[in-house]
């Protein structure tokens, strides 16, 4: 059963080396992420599942699992820095590496000195529909007696003229509703998110939020919104369920 969850943004710019400096615009988001991971640790889970968008071609599979110990890097962003998903385990065979979202999640866990439960990664590949996300979430929640989730998820990328997706007037209200739903642990609202609109607004976190909704159906958790902002025109949200 799900006993705790944290939702954090997944831009590689959270990593100071990638941002070519501290990127003070992200200080508040980083601090909120640290607090959110503290909520996960306090829940004393048996298993931590780190969920995030996976840019790989879905093909037959719309999800991909990553074992504890799987490496990741930020070389694709011009930085020769590597991470591992947890301290234990052996990397998957075949030189499998973490997608960027899970690499950022691994960095956050390293940064906060996670020493709790074993962990694994779960990449979500588009197109993955809402019902499938909910089914995946239910399966995640059944993986252990006490499951925690770290959901790496960005909101819209269309908040300003200089945003990656340019300015779209629908972006701010979309992000505001997502932030409200996450902060209230409003499972029905998360399930009902418009996938088509999310794609148009380049909100890569839609699938992860709906996986969380499926995982939290029977948990009765209370939400808290720790941060909402749009540095660089991209919506970033930090929330916890406990």
N, C-alpha and C positions, 0 to 999 in steps of 0.2 A: 504494500500500500504506500501511496505517496505521503510522506510526512513533512516535506519541506521542498520549496522550490525557490530559485533565484532567476530572475530575468536580467540579462546584461546585454549591452550593445556589443557588436563584434567587429568594429572597424580596426584594421591593423594599426591605425594611427593611435590607438590606445597605448601601444608599445612605444615608449619614448625613442628608442633607436630608430624605429620606422618613421616617426614624426620628425626625425633629425633634430631632436631637442625635447624639452619637457612638454611642449604643446599645452601651455597653461589653460587654453580654452577647454581642455578635457580634464582638468584637475578635479572638478566637482564630480564628473562622471566616474573617474577612477576611484575617488573616495567612496562614492556610493556603492560601487562594485565590491570594494573591500568589505563594507558593512554587510552587503547582501551575502557574501560568502561566509561571513561570520554566522549568519542565520542558519545556513546549511550545516556548518560544523556543529552548532549548538543542538541540532536535531539528532545527532549521533546516528546517522543512517547506516544500514548494512551495505548499501550500494549507492554510488553516485553515478548518474547517467548524464553526460554532457551532450547536449543536442544543438545542432546548428545547420544552416544551409550548406549544401554540398554542391559545388558547381559541376561535378561529374555528370556525364550523360546518363539519364535515368535508365534508358534501354528497357530491360525487363524489370529491373529492381528500382524502386523509388526510395529505398533506404539503403544505407550501408553502415555496418558496424565496424568500430575501430577498437582493438584490444588495448588494455592498459599497457603502456610502454611504447605505443606507436609514436614515431617521431613526427615532428612538423618543423617548418622553417618559415622565415620571412624573406628568403632570397628573391622570391618573385616581386618583392617590394623594395629591392635594392639594398637589403641588409643581410649580412652573413651572420644571422643569429638563429639558433635552433631551440626547440622545446621538445618535451616528451609529455605524453598524456599520463601523468602519474609517475611514481618512482619505481613501481614494480612491473613485472611482466616482461615479455619479450615482444619486439615489434612483429607485426604480421609478416608472413613470408611474401616475397615478391616485391620488396621495396615499397610497400604501401606507405603513404604519408598522409597526415591529417589535412583536411581542407582548411582554408584560411580561418573560418569561423571557429573551428575546434582548436586550431593552433592558438588563437587569441584566448580561448577558454583555458587551455593548458597554461598559457603565460600567466593568466590571472591566478590560477591555482598555485603555480610556483611562487608567484609574487606574495601571496598571502600565507605561504607555508603550509598548504593543506597536508594534514597528516591523519586524515580520518579514514573513511571507508575505502575499499577498492572502488575502482571506477572503470567506465567504458565510454566510448564515444558513439554517437549515432548521427550520421549525416542524412539530411533530407533533400531529396532531389526533385526538382520540378520537371513535369507537372505532377504534383501530388495533391489530390483533392481533400476537401474538408473531412469527409467521412473516413477516408483512409487515415488521415492524421489522427482522428479521434480513436480509431482502432489501434493504431500504433501506440498512442498514449496509454490506453487501457493495458496493452501488453507490457509496456514499460513499468507501470505501477504494480503489475503482478510478478515482477522479476525477483522480488525479495520481500521479506516482512516489513522492512523499513527502507523505502526508496527516497532518495533526494534527486532533484533534477536541477541542472544548471543549463538554462536555455539562452543560447547566444543568438540574439535577434535584433536586427535594425528595423526601424520604422521607415517612413517614406524618405525618398531621396529627392524630393521636389519642393523643399520649403523656401528656397530663395532663387533669385535669378542665376546665381553662381553654383547652385546645387548640381550634382551629377545629372539629375533628370530635369533641370531647369525648373522654373516656378510653375506650380499647379495649385490653384486656389483650393482644391479639394484636400490637399495634403495636410494642412494644419488641423482641420476638423477630424480627419481620419486618425491622425496621431493622438489627438486629444481624447477621442473615444477609446482607442486602444489603451492609452495610459490609465484612463478611468477604469476600464474593465480589468486590467491587470492589478491596479491598486485595490480594487474591490473584490478580487477573485471571482469575477462575474463570468462563470463558465458558459452560461447561455450566450452572452454577448460575444465571447471569443469564438464559440462554435459558429455563430452567425456572421462572422466577418466576410465581407465580399471579396472573394479571391480574385475576381477580375479587376476590381478597383485596386487591390493590393499590388497586382502585377503592373498596372498602369502607373502607379505611384512608386514603383521599384522598392516596395516594402518587403525585403527578403525575409523578415521574421514571421510572416503570416503562418507558415506551416508549423514552425516551432511553437507559436502561441496556441495553435489548435491541438498540437500534440499534448501540450500542457493541460489544455482543457479536458482532453480525454483522460489523462492520468489523474486529474483532480476530481473526477466526478463523485466518487464516494468518500473523499478524504475530509470534507468539511473544514477546509483550511481558511484562514483569514489573511487577506492581502494587505500590503502596505506599499505605497508609491514612494520611492526614495529619491528619484531624480527624473526630470523630464526636460529636455532641451534640444536644440537643433544647431550645434556647431557645424560649420561648413554646409549648412542647408540640409543636413540629414537628421532625421528624428532619432534620438537616443533615449531609451527608457530603461530605468533600473527599478525593479520591484521585487518584493519577496512574498511568498506564501508560507505560512507556518501555523 
